[in-house]
């Protein structure tokens, strides 16, 4: 069973119309995509790769909030 963590993403629209995600919870995480959903998916992949890198190099992980039985998320809805 894999561990699941929650990180807070700040998503903003950039000049070219795409979206940029960054996280204070995960230093170094920057992801850009054409849609909010794509940006979140890319950010999740970047976060996994950063965690793998921390572990591979023996660096301490950032303090992450584990998700156990329940999670609450803000979800973007386009209309």
FENCORTA-V663228 format. One record per helix or strand. SS is the DSSP state (H for helix, E for strand). FROM is the first residue (numbers start at 0). TO is the last residue. If there is no record, write none. Layout:
[[SS:FROM:TO] [SS:FROM:TO]]
//
This chain:
[[E:4:5] [E:9:12] [E:18:21] [E:29:32] [H:35:56] [E:64:65]]
//
